Amino acid sequence: MENYIKTIYLIRGSREEPYTKFRNRIFDLLGTLSTREDIPGISVVMTVKEPPIFSVIPFKKDKIASITVKTGNFLSLKILEMEDGFAGAYQVDEAIPVAYRKTWKDGDQSPGINLLTIFRKKQSIDYETFIRRWHLGHTPLSLKIHPLWNYNRNLVKKRLTGSSETWDGIVEEHFKSANDLLNPARFFGGPLLMFYRMLQVYIDTRSFLDYRTIQTYLAMEYHIKSILTKS
């Protein structure tokens, strides 16, 4: 399989901007990018509505789009960096421990629902410990507990602009149904295990993340331009 450089761009919406206007603004932006032959892959995970008022997951109410661009060579995309609400551009290393099989058309909303999480390393641990606890501890725990349909783990390797917010990880956890994410019993693997596993996940995440700055969003995914595989 051909190797691609993956870059994630974060764009935020204002509090005054309606969700529909924010979504359409992002779609217009990505529609322009999709015409470029030097960009074979584009997708986005973004907020499209307010999260539920009551949830065991502390969803942020802000609007955000996490735009993935895959290219053969590094590109500086000023069209994204100049967009209102631009929050950062990051070269990332991607891992997908669990992957769905895409059967829907580009442009259509992906089935299910997405939990977008961006976070920083815990300040009191070194970088090697952060990676080990995240990749070898937390990832297997998440796969064991949560009903994940697609798990896209992105390690930030480089901030590409001086104005980019500082993040170390960007994770997209995809669930086949909203109930799998929003129902605590389903999200944590059953009513009998729910409270024990909630505590287990809390202790685990605090061991490697800066818990004060973690941001979680209820989001939807759209593939704008899928990379064509050679037969």
C-alpha positions as CSV (number, residue, x, y, z in Angstrom):
1,M,0.0,0.0,0.0
2,E,1.3,3.4,-0.9
3,N,2.4,5.6,2.1
4,Y,0.7,8.9,2.6
5,I,1.5,11.9,4.8
6,K,-1.4,12.6,7.2
7,T,-2.1,16.1,8.4
8,I,-4.9,17.1,10.7
9,Y,-6.3,20.7,10.7
10,L,-8.5,21.9,13.6
11,I,-11.0,24.7,12.9
12,R,-13.3,26.1,15.5
13,G,-16.6,27.7,15.2
14,S,-17.8,30.7,17.2
15,R,-20.5,30.6,19.9
16,E,-22.7,32.8,17.7
17,E,-22.3,30.7,14.6
18,P,-25.2,28.2,14.2
19,Y,-24.2,24.5,13.8
20,T,-25.7,24.4,10.3
21,K,-23.7,27.5,9.2
22,F,-20.5,26.0,10.6
23,R,-21.1,22.7,8.9
24,N,-21.8,24.3,5.5
25,R,-18.7,26.5,5.9
26,I,-16.5,23.5,6.4
27,F,-18.2,21.6,3.5
28,D,-17.6,24.5,1.2
29,L,-14.0,24.7,2.2
30,L,-13.4,20.9,1.7
31,G,-15.3,21.0,-1.6
32,T,-12.8,23.4,-2.9
33,L,-9.9,21.2,-1.7
34,S,-11.4,18.0,-3.2
35,T,-10.8,19.3,-6.7
36,R,-7.0,19.3,-6.2
37,E,-5.3,16.3,-7.8
38,D,-2.4,16.5,-5.4
39,I,-4.8,15.7,-2.4
40,P,-6.0,12.1,-2.8
41,G,-7.7,11.8,0.6
42,I,-9.9,14.2,2.6
43,S,-12.2,13.5,5.6
44,V,-13.6,15.4,8.5
45,V,-15.0,14.7,11.9
46,M,-17.0,17.7,13.2
47,T,-19.7,18.8,15.6
48,V,-23.1,19.2,13.9
49,K,-25.4,19.6,16.9
50,E,-25.4,20.3,20.6
51,P,-24.4,17.3,22.8
52,P,-26.9,16.0,25.4
53,I,-27.2,18.0,28.6
54,F,-26.7,15.0,30.8
55,S,-23.9,12.5,29.9
56,V,-21.1,10.6,31.7
57,I,-18.8,11.9,29.0
58,P,-18.0,15.6,29.6
59,F,-18.8,16.8,26.1
60,K,-17.7,20.3,25.1
61,K,-20.4,22.5,23.7
62,D,-18.0,24.3,21.3
63,K,-18.0,23.7,17.6
64,I,-14.9,22.1,16.0
65,A,-13.9,20.3,12.8
66,S,-11.0,17.9,12.7
67,I,-10.0,17.8,9.0
68,T,-7.8,14.9,7.8
69,V,-5.8,15.5,4.6
70,K,-3.7,12.7,3.1
71,T,-1.0,13.6,0.5
72,G,1.9,11.9,-1.2
73,N,4.2,14.9,-0.4
74,F,3.9,17.5,2.3
75,L,1.7,20.4,1.4
76,S,1.1,23.7,3.2
77,L,-2.6,24.4,2.8
78,K,-3.0,28.1,3.3
79,I,-6.7,27.9,2.5
80,L,-7.2,26.0,5.8
81,E,-4.7,28.0,7.8
82,M,-6.4,31.3,6.8
83,E,-9.9,30.1,7.6
84,D,-11.8,31.8,10.4
85,G,-11.4,29.7,13.6
86,F,-8.2,28.0,12.5
87,A,-6.7,26.4,15.6
88,G,-3.9,24.2,14.4
89,A,-2.2,22.0,11.8
90,Y,-0.5,18.8,12.8
91,Q,1.5,16.1,11.1
92,V,0.5,12.9,12.8
93,D,1.3,9.2,12.9
94,E,-2.0,7.2,12.4
95,A,-2.9,3.9,13.9
96,I,-6.3,2.1,13.4
97,P,-6.5,-0.9,15.7
98,V,-10.2,-1.4,14.8
99,A,-11.4,-0.5,11.3
100,Y,-14.8,-0.5,9.7
101,R,-15.4,-1.4,6.0
102,K,-16.6,1.7,4.2
103,T,-19.6,0.9,2.0
104,W,-21.2,4.4,1.7
105,K,-20.5,7.1,-0.8
106,D,-18.2,10.0,-0.3
107,G,-20.0,13.1,0.9
108,D,-22.6,11.0,2.9
109,Q,-22.5,11.1,6.6
110,S,-20.8,8.0,8.0
111,P,-23.2,5.7,9.9
112,G,-23.1,5.9,13.6
113,I,-21.5,8.6,15.8
114,N,-18.1,9.8,16.7
115,L,-16.3,10.7,19.9
116,L,-13.5,13.2,19.1
117,T,-10.9,13.7,21.8
118,I,-7.9,16.0,21.8
119,F,-5.4,16.0,24.7
120,R,-2.0,16.7,26.0
121,K,0.6,14.6,27.8
122,K,0.6,14.6,31.6
123,Q,3.2,17.0,32.7
124,S,4.7,14.9,35.4
125,I,5.7,12.0,33.1
126,D,8.3,11.8,30.3
127,Y,7.3,11.3,26.6
128,E,8.3,7.6,26.5
129,T,6.0,6.9,29.5
130,F,3.2,8.8,27.9
131,I,3.5,6.7,24.7
132,R,3.8,3.4,26.5
133,R,0.8,4.1,28.8
134,W,-1.3,5.4,25.9
135,H,-0.5,2.8,23.2
136,L,0.2,-0.3,25.3
137,G,-2.2,0.4,28.2
138,H,-5.1,2.6,27.3
139,T,-5.6,1.4,23.7
140,P,-6.1,-2.3,24.7
141,L,-8.3,-1.2,27.6
142,S,-10.5,0.8,25.3
143,L,-10.8,-2.1,22.8
144,K,-11.8,-4.4,25.6
145,I,-14.4,-2.1,27.2
146,H,-16.0,0.0,24.6
147,P,-18.1,-1.2,21.6
148,L,-15.8,0.5,19.1
149,W,-16.5,0.2,15.3
150,N,-13.6,2.2,14.2
151,Y,-10.7,3.5,16.3
152,N,-8.4,6.2,14.7
153,R,-5.5,7.0,16.9
154,N,-3.3,10.0,15.9
155,L,0.0,10.8,17.6
156,V,1.0,14.4,17.0
157,K,4.5,14.5,15.7
158,K,4.8,18.1,14.7
159,R,3.0,21.4,14.9
160,L,3.0,22.9,11.5
161,T,2.4,26.6,12.4
162,G,3.5,28.7,15.2
163,S,-0.1,29.6,16.1
164,S,-1.2,26.0,16.4
165,E,-2.7,25.0,19.7
166,T,-0.5,22.5,21.6
167,W,-1.9,19.0,21.5
168,D,-0.2,15.6,21.7
169,G,-3.0,13.3,20.6
170,I,-6.1,13.4,18.4
171,V,-8.4,10.4,18.7
172,E,-11.5,9.6,16.7
173,E,-13.6,6.8,18.3
174,H,-16.4,5.7,16.0
175,F,-19.5,3.8,17.2
176,K,-22.0,2.0,15.0
177,S,-25.0,3.5,16.9
178,A,-25.5,6.6,19.1
179,N,-26.7,4.3,21.8
180,D,-23.3,2.6,21.9
181,L,-21.7,5.9,22.9
182,L,-24.5,7.7,24.8
183,N,-25.9,4.8,26.9
184,P,-23.4,4.4,29.8
185,A,-24.2,0.7,30.2
186,R,-23.4,0.0,26.6
187,F,-20.4,2.3,26.5
188,F,-18.8,0.6,29.5
189,G,-19.7,-3.0,28.6
190,G,-22.8,-3.8,30.6
191,P,-24.7,-2.6,33.7
192,L,-23.0,-5.0,36.0
193,L,-19.5,-3.9,35.0
194,M,-20.3,-0.2,34.3
195,F,-19.3,1.5,37.5
196,Y,-16.1,-0.6,37.9
197,R,-15.1,0.1,34.4
198,M,-15.9,3.8,34.6
199,L,-13.4,4.0,37.6
200,Q,-10.9,1.9,35.7
201,V,-11.0,4.2,32.6
202,Y,-10.8,7.3,34.8
203,I,-7.7,6.0,36.7
204,D,-6.1,4.9,33.4
205,T,-6.6,8.2,31.5
206,R,-5.3,10.2,34.4
207,S,-2.1,8.2,34.4
208,F,-0.9,9.7,31.1
209,L,-3.2,12.7,30.1
210,D,-3.3,16.2,31.4
211,Y,-6.9,15.8,32.6
212,R,-7.4,19.5,33.1
213,T,-7.1,20.3,29.4
214,I,-8.7,17.2,27.7
215,Q,-11.4,18.1,25.3
216,T,-14.2,15.7,24.1
217,Y,-16.7,16.4,21.4
218,L,-19.8,14.6,20.1
219,A,-19.3,14.6,16.3
220,M,-20.1,13.1,13.0
221,E,-17.8,11.9,10.2
222,Y,-17.8,12.6,6.5
223,H,-15.4,11.2,3.9
224,I,-15.1,13.9,1.3
225,K,-12.6,12.2,-1.0
226,S,-11.5,8.6,-0.4
227,I,-8.2,7.3,-1.6
228,L,-8.7,5.0,-4.5
229,T,-6.9,1.6,-4.1
230,K,-5.2,0.0,-7.0
231,S,-6.7,-3.3,-8.1
